[in-house]
Amino acid sequence: MYVLTKNSRRIEDNEVILFGVADESHDFGDFTDDMTKAANLVELLNSQNVESIHVHDIIEDFFY
């Protein structure tokens, strides 16, 4: 099961909140400052039972 992650990062002397995805064995990193978009991706990954090997590619397709 995938979950939404939230981390605080310092970028150019500014504190920024970034969101990402993790499962029980891997944190796939922070990829957006838009919580809604990240939460929608988590919902999609869970509803489609996506294997973790595909998550990086899906994040790249959706956000880059």
PDB file with SEQRES, HELIX, SHEET and CRYST1 records, atoms N, CA, C and O in Angstrom:
SEQRES   1 A   64  MET TYR VAL LEU THR LYS ASN SER ARG ARG ILE GLU ASP          
SEQRES   2 A   64  ASN GLU VAL ILE LEU PHE GLY VAL ALA ASP GLU SER HIS          
SEQRES   3 A   64  ASP PHE GLY ASP PHE THR ASP ASP MET THR LYS ALA ALA          
SEQRES   4 A   64  ASN LEU VAL GLU LEU LEU ASN SER GLN ASN VAL GLU SER          
SEQRES   5 A   64  ILE HIS VAL HIS ASP ILE ILE GLU ASP PHE PHE TYR              
HELIX    1 AA1 MET A   35  SER A   47  1                                  13    
HELIX    2 AA2 SER A   52  HIS A   54  5                                   3    
HELIX    3 AA3 VAL A   55  PHE A   63  1                                   9    
SHEET    1 AA1 3 VAL A   3  ILE A  11  0                                        
SHEET    2 AA1 3 ASN A  14  ALA A  22 -1                                        
SHEET    3 AA1 3 ASP A  27  THR A  32 -1                                        
CRYST1    1.000    1.000    1.000  90.00  90.00  90.00 P 1           1          
ATOM      1  N   MET A   1       0.839  -1.183   0.000  1.00  0.00           N  
ATOM      2  CA  MET A   1       0.000   0.000   0.000  1.00  0.00           C  
ATOM      3  C   MET A   1       0.884   1.247   0.000  1.00  0.00           C  
ATOM      4  O   MET A   1       1.865   1.327   0.740  1.00  0.00           O  
ATOM      5  N   TYR A   2       0.533   2.186  -0.815  1.00  0.00           N  
ATOM      6  CA  TYR A   2       1.292   3.435  -0.923  1.00  0.00           C  
ATOM      7  C   TYR A   2       0.695   4.493  -0.006  1.00  0.00           C  
ATOM      8  O   TYR A   2      -0.515   4.533   0.219  1.00  0.00           O  
ATOM      9  N   VAL A   3       1.560   5.340   0.514  1.00  0.00           N  
ATOM     10  CA  VAL A   3       1.130   6.430   1.396  1.00  0.00           C  
ATOM     11  C   VAL A   3       1.763   7.734   0.931  1.00  0.00           C  
ATOM     12  O   VAL A   3       2.810   7.746   0.284  1.00  0.00           O  
ATOM     13  N   LEU A   4       1.105   8.814   1.275  1.00  0.00           N  
ATOM     14  CA  LEU A   4       1.592  10.157   0.995  1.00  0.00           C  
ATOM     15  C   LEU A   4       2.673  10.517   2.012  1.00  0.00           C  
ATOM     16  O   LEU A   4       2.513  10.275   3.209  1.00  0.00           O  
ATOM     17  N   THR A   5       3.764  11.094   1.534  1.00  0.00           N  
ATOM     18  CA  THR A   5       4.806  11.575   2.437  1.00  0.00           C  
ATOM     19  C   THR A   5       4.859  13.094   2.378  1.00  0.00           C  
ATOM     20  O   THR A   5       4.472  13.705   1.382  1.00  0.00           O  
ATOM     21  N   LYS A   6       5.338  13.685   3.451  1.00  0.00           N  
ATOM     22  CA  LYS A   6       5.459  15.143   3.550  1.00  0.00           C  
ATOM     23  C   LYS A   6       6.784  15.445   4.225  1.00  0.00           C  
ATOM     24  O   LYS A   6       7.054  14.960   5.323  1.00  0.00           O  
ATOM     25  N   ASN A   7       7.610  16.247   3.568  1.00  0.00           N  
ATOM     26  CA  ASN A   7       8.913  16.598   4.107  1.00  0.00           C  
ATOM     27  C   ASN A   7       9.173  18.083   3.939  1.00  0.00           C  
ATOM     28  O   ASN A   7       8.730  18.709   2.976  1.00  0.00           O  
ATOM     29  N   SER A   8       9.886  18.620   4.879  1.00  0.00           N  
ATOM     30  CA  SER A   8      10.288  20.017   4.829  1.00  0.00           C  
ATOM     31  C   SER A   8      11.717  20.079   4.306  1.00  0.00           C  
ATOM     32  O   SER A   8      12.591  19.359   4.789  1.00  0.00           O  
ATOM     33  N   ARG A   9      11.951  20.929   3.331  1.00  0.00           N  
ATOM     34  CA  ARG A   9      13.287  21.090   2.735  1.00  0.00           C  
ATOM     35  C   ARG A   9      13.649  22.570   2.714  1.00  0.00           C  
ATOM     36  O   ARG A   9      12.781  23.437   2.609  1.00  0.00           O  
ATOM     37  N   ARG A  10      14.919  22.834   2.814  1.00  0.00           N  
ATOM     38  CA  ARG A  10      15.411  24.200   2.683  1.00  0.00           C  
ATOM     39  C   ARG A  10      15.979  24.342   1.271  1.00  0.00           C  
ATOM     40  O   ARG A  10      16.943  23.673   0.899  1.00  0.00           O  
ATOM     41  N   ILE A  11      15.358  25.229   0.497  1.00  0.00           N  
ATOM     42  CA  ILE A  11      15.783  25.496  -0.875  1.00  0.00           C  
ATOM     43  C   ILE A  11      16.047  26.985  -0.995  1.00  0.00           C  
ATOM     44  O   ILE A  11      15.138  27.799  -0.836  1.00  0.00           O  
ATOM     45  N   GLU A  12      17.295  27.337  -1.276  1.00  0.00           N  
ATOM     46  CA  GLU A  12      17.707  28.744  -1.402  1.00  0.00           C  
ATOM     47  C   GLU A  12      17.226  29.564  -0.208  1.00  0.00           C  
ATOM     48  O   GLU A  12      16.594  30.607  -0.377  1.00  0.00           O  
ATOM     49  N   ASP A  13      17.525  29.093   0.981  1.00  0.00           N  
ATOM     50  CA  ASP A  13      17.192  29.766   2.241  1.00  0.00           C  
ATOM     51  C   ASP A  13      15.692  29.894   2.507  1.00  0.00           C  
ATOM     52  O   ASP A  13      15.288  30.671   3.372  1.00  0.00           O  
ATOM     53  N   ASN A  14      14.872  29.155   1.788  1.00  0.00           N  
ATOM     54  CA  ASN A  14      13.425  29.131   2.031  1.00  0.00           C  
ATOM     55  C   ASN A  14      13.008  27.729   2.458  1.00  0.00           C  
ATOM     56  O   ASN A  14      13.481  26.733   1.910  1.00  0.00           O  
ATOM     57  N   GLU A  15      12.129  27.665   3.431  1.00  0.00           N  
ATOM     58  CA  GLU A  15      11.578  26.391   3.874  1.00  0.00           C  
ATOM     59  C   GLU A  15      10.424  26.026   2.939  1.00  0.00           C  
ATOM     60  O   GLU A  15       9.479  26.799   2.776  1.00  0.00           O  
ATOM     61  N   VAL A  16      10.508  24.842   2.328  1.00  0.00           N  
ATOM     62  CA  VAL A  16       9.506  24.394   1.360  1.00  0.00           C  
ATOM     63  C   VAL A  16       8.965  23.040   1.815  1.00  0.00           C  
ATOM     64  O   VAL A  16       9.731  22.175   2.240  1.00  0.00           O  
ATOM     65  N   ILE A  17       7.667  22.857   1.729  1.00  0.00           N  
ATOM     66  CA  ILE A  17       7.041  21.575   2.022  1.00  0.00           C  
ATOM     67  C   ILE A  17       6.864  20.834   0.706  1.00  0.00           C  
ATOM     68  O   ILE A  17       6.263  21.353  -0.235  1.00  0.00           O  
ATOM     69  N   LEU A  18       7.394  19.611   0.649  1.00  0.00           N  
ATOM     70  CA  LEU A  18       7.296  18.789  -0.548  1.00  0.00           C  
ATOM     71  C   LEU A  18       6.613  17.465  -0.207  1.00  0.00           C  
ATOM     72  O   LEU A  18       6.731  16.954   0.907  1.00  0.00           O  
ATOM     73  N   PHE A  19       5.905  16.929  -1.182  1.00  0.00           N  
ATOM     74  CA  PHE A  19       5.145  15.706  -0.994  1.00  0.00           C  
ATOM     75  C   PHE A  19       5.645  14.629  -1.938  1.00  0.00           C  
ATOM     76  O   PHE A  19       6.153  14.912  -3.023  1.00  0.00           O  
ATOM     77  N   GLY A  20       5.492  13.407  -1.508  1.00  0.00           N  
ATOM     78  CA  GLY A  20       5.939  12.276  -2.303  1.00  0.00           C  
ATOM     79  C   GLY A  20       5.140  11.029  -1.973  1.00  0.00           C  
ATOM     80  O   GLY A  20       4.044  11.099  -1.417  1.00  0.00           O  
ATOM     81  N   VAL A  21       5.715   9.886  -2.327  1.00  0.00           N  
ATOM     82  CA  VAL A  21       5.061   8.595  -2.163  1.00  0.00           C  
ATOM     83  C   VAL A  21       6.045   7.619  -1.529  1.00  0.00           C  
ATOM     84  O   VAL A  21       7.244   7.650  -1.807  1.00  0.00           O  
ATOM     85  N   ALA A  22       5.515   6.762  -0.679  1.00  0.00           N  
ATOM     86  CA  ALA A  22       6.313   5.676  -0.106  1.00  0.00           C  
ATOM     87  C   ALA A  22       5.431   4.444   0.028  1.00  0.00           C  
ATOM     88  O   ALA A  22       4.204   4.535   0.073  1.00  0.00           O  
ATOM     89  N   ASP A  23       6.087   3.292   0.091  1.00  0.00           N  
ATOM     90  CA  ASP A  23       5.385   2.073   0.471  1.00  0.00           C  
ATOM     91  C   ASP A  23       6.116   1.485   1.666  1.00  0.00           C  
ATOM     92  O   ASP A  23       6.998   2.134   2.229  1.00  0.00           O  
ATOM     93  N   GLU A  24       5.768   0.280   2.059  1.00  0.00           N  
ATOM     94  CA  GLU A  24       6.345  -0.273   3.270  1.00  0.00           C  
ATOM     95  C   GLU A  24       7.846  -0.537   3.169  1.00  0.00           C  
ATOM     96  O   GLU A  24       8.502  -0.713   4.196  1.00  0.00           O  
ATOM     97  N   SER A  25       8.400  -0.569   1.970  1.00  0.00           N  
ATOM     98  CA  SER A  25       9.822  -0.869   1.838  1.00  0.00           C  
ATOM     99  C   SER A  25      10.651   0.203   1.141  1.00  0.00           C  
ATOM    100  O   SER A  25      11.877   0.102   1.115  1.00  0.00           O  
ATOM    101  N   HIS A  26      10.012   1.231   0.572  1.00  0.00           N  
ATOM    102  CA  HIS A  26      10.785   2.198  -0.210  1.00  0.00           C  
ATOM    103  C   HIS A  26      10.123   3.575  -0.188  1.00  0.00           C  
ATOM    104  O   HIS A  26       8.905   3.698  -0.318  1.00  0.00           O  
ATOM    105  N   ASP A  27      10.946   4.597  -0.021  1.00  0.00           N  
ATOM    106  CA  ASP A  27      10.490   5.984  -0.161  1.00  0.00           C  
ATOM    107  C   ASP A  27      10.885   6.430  -1.565  1.00  0.00           C  
ATOM    108  O   ASP A  27      12.067   6.429  -1.909  1.00  0.00           O  
ATOM    109  N   PHE A  28       9.918   6.804  -2.360  1.00  0.00           N  
ATOM    110  CA  PHE A  28      10.181   7.162  -3.753  1.00  0.00           C  
ATOM    111  C   PHE A  28      10.560   8.632  -3.925  1.00  0.00           C  
ATOM    112  O   PHE A  28      10.741   9.104  -5.047  1.00  0.00           O  
ATOM    113  N   GLY A  29      10.677   9.340  -2.827  1.00  0.00           N  
ATOM    114  CA  GLY A  29      11.155  10.713  -2.871  1.00  0.00           C  
ATOM    115  C   GLY A  29      10.053  11.742  -2.988  1.00  0.00           C  
ATOM    116  O   GLY A  29       8.890  11.428  -3.241  1.00  0.00           O  
ATOM    117  N   ASP A  30      10.464  12.980  -2.796  1.00  0.00           N  
ATOM    118  CA  ASP A  30       9.558  14.124  -2.915  1.00  0.00           C  
ATOM    119  C   ASP A  30       9.569  14.606  -4.354  1.00  0.00           C  
ATOM    120  O   ASP A  30      10.630  14.700  -4.971  1.00  0.00           O  
ATOM    121  N   PHE A  31       8.390  14.913  -4.897  1.00  0.00           N  
ATOM    122  CA  PHE A  31       8.349  15.314  -6.293  1.00  0.00           C  
ATOM    123  C   PHE A  31       7.421  16.478  -6.585  1.00  0.00           C  
ATOM    124  O   PHE A  31       7.357  16.922  -7.731  1.00  0.00           O  
ATOM    125  N   THR A  32       6.698  16.990  -5.595  1.00  0.00           N  
ATOM    126  CA  THR A  32       5.801  18.117  -5.849  1.00  0.00           C  
ATOM    127  C   THR A  32       5.522  18.896  -4.569  1.00  0.00           C  
ATOM    128  O   THR A  32       5.623  18.367  -3.463  1.00  0.00           O  
ATOM    129  N   ASP A  33       5.171  20.152  -4.746  1.00  0.00           N  
ATOM    130  CA  ASP A  33       4.730  20.952  -3.602  1.00  0.00           C  
ATOM    131  C   ASP A  33       3.202  21.018  -3.542  1.00  0.00           C  
ATOM    132  O   ASP A  33       2.642  21.719  -2.699  1.00  0.00           O  
ATOM    133  N   ASP A  34       2.536  20.294  -4.428  1.00  0.00           N  
ATOM    134  CA  ASP A  34       1.071  20.260  -4.509  1.00  0.00           C  
ATOM    135  C   ASP A  34       0.559  18.974  -3.846  1.00  0.00           C  
ATOM    136  O   ASP A  34       0.639  17.890  -4.423  1.00  0.00           O  
ATOM    137  N   MET A  35       0.038  19.115  -2.634  1.00  0.00           N  
ATOM    138  CA  MET A  35      -0.419  17.960  -1.881  1.00  0.00           C  
ATOM    139  C   MET A  35      -1.538  17.212  -2.610  1.00  0.00           C  
ATOM    140  O   MET A  35      -1.568  15.982  -2.582  1.00  0.00           O  
ATOM    141  N   THR A  36      -2.440  17.918  -3.248  1.00  0.00           N  
ATOM    142  CA  THR A  36      -3.554  17.290  -3.946  1.00  0.00           C  
ATOM    143  C   THR A  36      -3.063  16.393  -5.074  1.00  0.00           C  
ATOM    144  O   THR A  36      -3.557  15.277  -5.233  1.00  0.00           O  
ATOM    145  N   LYS A  37      -2.109  16.860  -5.850  1.00  0.00           N  
ATOM    146  CA  LYS A  37      -1.574  16.058  -6.953  1.00  0.00           C  
ATOM    147  C   LYS A  37      -0.883  14.802  -6.420  1.00  0.00           C  
ATOM    148  O   LYS A  37      -1.046  13.716  -6.978  1.00  0.00           O  
ATOM    149  N   ALA A  38      -0.124  14.949  -5.358  1.00  0.00           N  
ATOM    150  CA  ALA A  38       0.564  13.789  -4.776  1.00  0.00           C  
ATOM    151  C   ALA A  38      -0.453  12.802  -4.201  1.00  0.00           C  
ATOM    152  O   ALA A  38      -0.305  11.592  -4.375  1.00  0.00           O  
ATOM    153  N   ALA A  39      -1.471  13.302  -3.525  1.00  0.00           N  
ATOM    154  CA  ALA A  39      -2.502  12.432  -2.953  1.00  0.00           C  
ATOM    155  C   ALA A  39      -3.271  11.703  -4.052  1.00  0.00           C  
ATOM    156  O   ALA A  39      -3.623  10.535  -3.892  1.00  0.00           O  
ATOM    157  N   ASN A  40      -3.532  12.380  -5.159  1.00  0.00           N  
ATOM    158  CA  ASN A  40      -4.209  11.739  -6.288  1.00  0.00           C  
ATOM    159  C   ASN A  40      -3.359  10.617  -6.868  1.00  0.00           C  
ATOM    160  O   ASN A  40      -3.884   9.574  -7.258  1.00  0.00           O  
ATOM    161  N   LEU A  41      -2.057  10.828  -6.925  1.00  0.00           N  
ATOM    162  CA  LEU A  41      -1.172   9.780  -7.429  1.00  0.00           C  
ATOM    163  C   LEU A  41      -1.175   8.579  -6.482  1.00  0.00           C  
ATOM    164  O   LEU A  41      -1.218   7.436  -6.936  1.00  0.00           O  
ATOM    165  N   VAL A  42      -1.131   8.822  -5.194  1.00  0.00           N  
ATOM    166  CA  VAL A  42      -1.185   7.736  -4.212  1.00  0.00           C  
ATOM    167  C   VAL A  42      -2.472   6.937  -4.399  1.00  0.00           C  
ATOM    168  O   VAL A  42      -2.453   5.706  -4.391  1.00  0.00           O  
ATOM    169  N   GLU A  43      -3.571   7.634  -4.566  1.00  0.00           N  
ATOM    170  CA  GLU A  43      -4.864   6.967  -4.774  1.00  0.00           C  
ATOM    171  C   GLU A  43      -4.839   6.118  -6.040  1.00  0.00           C  
ATOM    172  O   GLU A  43      -5.330   4.989  -6.039  1.00  0.00           O  
ATOM    173  N   LEU A  44      -4.275   6.647  -7.111  1.00  0.00           N  
ATOM    174  CA  LEU A  44      -4.176   5.917  -8.376  1.00  0.00           C  
ATOM    175  C   LEU A  44      -3.312   4.667  -8.214  1.00  0.00           C  
ATOM    176  O   LEU A  44      -3.695   3.583  -8.653  1.00  0.00           O  
ATOM    177  N   LEU A  45      -2.153   4.819  -7.587  1.00  0.00           N  
ATOM    178  CA  LEU A  45      -1.255   3.676  -7.393  1.00  0.00           C  
ATOM    179  C   LEU A  45      -1.943   2.569  -6.601  1.00  0.00           C  
ATOM    180  O   LEU A  45      -1.825   1.392  -6.940  1.00  0.00           O  
ATOM    181  N   ASN A  46      -2.653   2.943  -5.558  1.00  0.00           N  
ATOM    182  CA  ASN A  46      -3.336   1.955  -4.736  1.00  0.00           C  
ATOM    183  C   ASN A  46      -4.520   1.317  -5.458  1.00  0.00           C  
ATOM    184  O   ASN A  46      -4.725   0.107  -5.361  1.00  0.00           O  
ATOM    185  N   SER A  47      -5.289   2.111  -6.171  1.00  0.00           N  
ATOM    186  CA  SER A  47      -6.477   1.570  -6.845  1.00  0.00           C  
ATOM    187  C   SER A  47      -6.115   0.634  -7.992  1.00  0.00           C  
ATOM    188  O   SER A  47      -6.890  -0.258  -8.338  1.00  0.00           O  
ATOM    189  N   GLN A  48      -4.939   0.837  -8.579  1.00  0.00           N  
ATOM    190  CA  GLN A  48      -4.505   0.008  -9.709  1.00  0.00           C  
ATOM    191  C   GLN A  48      -3.528  -1.093  -9.293  1.00  0.00           C  
ATOM    192  O   GLN A  48      -3.040  -1.846 -10.136  1.00  0.00           O  
ATOM    193  N   ASN A  49      -3.243  -1.183  -7.984  1.00  0.00           N  
ATOM    194  CA  ASN A  49      -2.308  -2.198  -7.470  1.00  0.00           C  
ATOM    195  C   ASN A  49      -0.984  -2.198  -8.237  1.00  0.00           C  
ATOM    196  O   ASN A  49      -0.492  -3.249  -8.648  1.00  0.00           O  
ATOM    197  N   VAL A  50      -0.425  -1.022  -8.418  1.00  0.00           N  
ATOM    198  CA  VAL A  50       0.813  -0.859  -9.177  1.00  0.00           C  
ATOM    199  C   VAL A  50       1.979  -1.492  -8.417  1.00  0.00           C  
ATOM    200  O   VAL A  50       2.140  -1.278  -7.216  1.00  0.00           O  
ATOM    201  N   GLU A  51       2.774  -2.261  -9.122  1.00  0.00           N  
ATOM    202  CA  GLU A  51       3.977  -2.846  -8.530  1.00  0.00           C  
ATOM    203  C   GLU A  51       5.008  -1.736  -8.332  1.00  0.00           C  
ATOM    204  O   GLU A  51       5.115  -0.820  -9.147  1.00  0.00           O  
ATOM    205  N   SER A  52       5.757  -1.831  -7.249  1.00  0.00           N  
ATOM    206  CA  SER A  52       6.695  -0.759  -6.896  1.00  0.00           C  
ATOM    207  C   SER A  52       7.774  -0.534  -7.950  1.00  0.00           C  
ATOM    208  O   SER A  52       8.336   0.558  -8.023  1.00  0.00           O  
ATOM    209  N   ILE A  53       8.072  -1.533  -8.758  1.00  0.00           N  
ATOM    210  CA  ILE A  53       9.094  -1.387  -9.799  1.00  0.00           C  
ATOM    211  C   ILE A  53       8.693  -0.326 -10.839  1.00  0.00           C  
ATOM    212  O   ILE A  53       9.552   0.198 -11.548  1.00  0.00           O  
ATOM    213  N   HIS A  54       7.408  -0.013 -10.932  1.00  0.00           N  
ATOM    214  CA  HIS A  54       6.913   0.936 -11.935  1.00  0.00           C  
ATOM    215  C   HIS A  54       6.710   2.358 -11.394  1.00  0.00           C  
ATOM    216  O   HIS A  54       6.454   3.280 -12.168  1.00  0.00           O  
ATOM    217  N   VAL A  55       6.819   2.539 -10.100  1.00  0.00           N  
ATOM    218  CA  VAL A  55       6.451   3.823  -9.487  1.00  0.00           C  
ATOM    219  C   VAL A  55       7.332   4.970  -9.980  1.00  0.00           C  
ATOM    220  O   VAL A  55       6.812   6.041 -10.294  1.00  0.00           O  
ATOM    221  N   HIS A  56       8.641   4.778 -10.057  1.00  0.00           N  
ATOM    222  CA  HIS A  56       9.518   5.860 -10.522  1.00  0.00           C  
ATOM    223  C   HIS A  56       9.131   6.327 -11.927  1.00  0.00           C  
ATOM    224  O   HIS A  56       9.103   7.527 -12.196  1.00  0.00           O  
ATOM    225  N   ASP A  57       8.838   5.392 -12.810  1.00  0.00           N  
ATOM    226  CA  ASP A  57       8.442   5.751 -14.179  1.00  0.00           C  
ATOM    227  C   ASP A  57       7.115   6.506 -14.191  1.00  0.00           C  
ATOM    228  O   ASP A  57       6.946   7.453 -14.960  1.00  0.00           O  
ATOM    229  N   ILE A  58       6.190   6.098 -13.355  1.00  0.00           N  
ATOM    230  CA  ILE A  58       4.886   6.773 -13.299  1.00  0.00           C  
ATOM    231  C   ILE A  58       5.056   8.200 -12.758  1.00  0.00           C  
ATOM    232  O   ILE A  58       4.454   9.136 -13.284  1.00  0.00           O  
ATOM    233  N   ILE A  59       5.859   8.364 -11.728  1.00  0.00           N  
ATOM    234  CA  ILE A  59       6.132   9.709 -11.199  1.00  0.00           C  
ATOM    235  C   ILE A  59       6.753  10.577 -12.278  1.00  0.00           C  
ATOM    236  O   ILE A  59       6.361  11.731 -12.449  1.00  0.00           O  
ATOM    237  N   GLU A  60       7.712  10.037 -13.002  1.00  0.00           N  
ATOM    238  CA  GLU A  60       8.354  10.800 -14.075  1.00  0.00           C  
ATOM    239  C   GLU A  60       7.345  11.198 -15.150  1.00  0.00           C  
ATOM    240  O   GLU A  60       7.366  12.330 -15.632  1.00  0.00           O  
ATOM    241  N   ASP A  61       6.469  10.280 -15.525  1.00  0.00           N  
ATOM    242  CA  ASP A  61       5.460  10.579 -16.555  1.00  0.00           C  
ATOM    243  C   ASP A  61       4.473  11.652 -16.100  1.00  0.00           C  
ATOM    244  O   ASP A  61       4.060  12.487 -16.905  1.00  0.00           O  
ATOM    245  N   PHE A  62       4.091  11.643 -14.830  1.00  0.00           N  
ATOM    246  CA  PHE A  62       3.091  12.574 -14.323  1.00  0.00           C  
ATOM    247  C   PHE A  62       3.670  13.945 -13.983  1.00  0.00           C  
ATOM    248  O   PHE A  62       2.972  14.950 -14.116  1.00  0.00           O  
ATOM    249  N   PHE A  63       4.929  14.010 -13.547  1.00  0.00           N  
ATOM    250  CA  PHE A  63       5.439  15.251 -12.977  1.00  0.00           C  
ATOM    251  C   PHE A  63       6.625  15.873 -13.710  1.00  0.00           C  
ATOM    252  O   PHE A  63       7.011  16.997 -13.387  1.00  0.00           O  
ATOM    253  N   TYR A  64       7.208  15.189 -14.674  1.00  0.00           N  
ATOM    254  CA  TYR A  64       8.403  15.770 -15.335  1.00  0.00           C  
ATOM    255  C   TYR A  64       8.274  15.753 -16.828  1.00  0.00           C  
ATOM    256  O   TYR A  64       9.180  16.200 -17.531  1.00  0.00           O  
TER     257      TYR A  64                                                      
END                                                                             
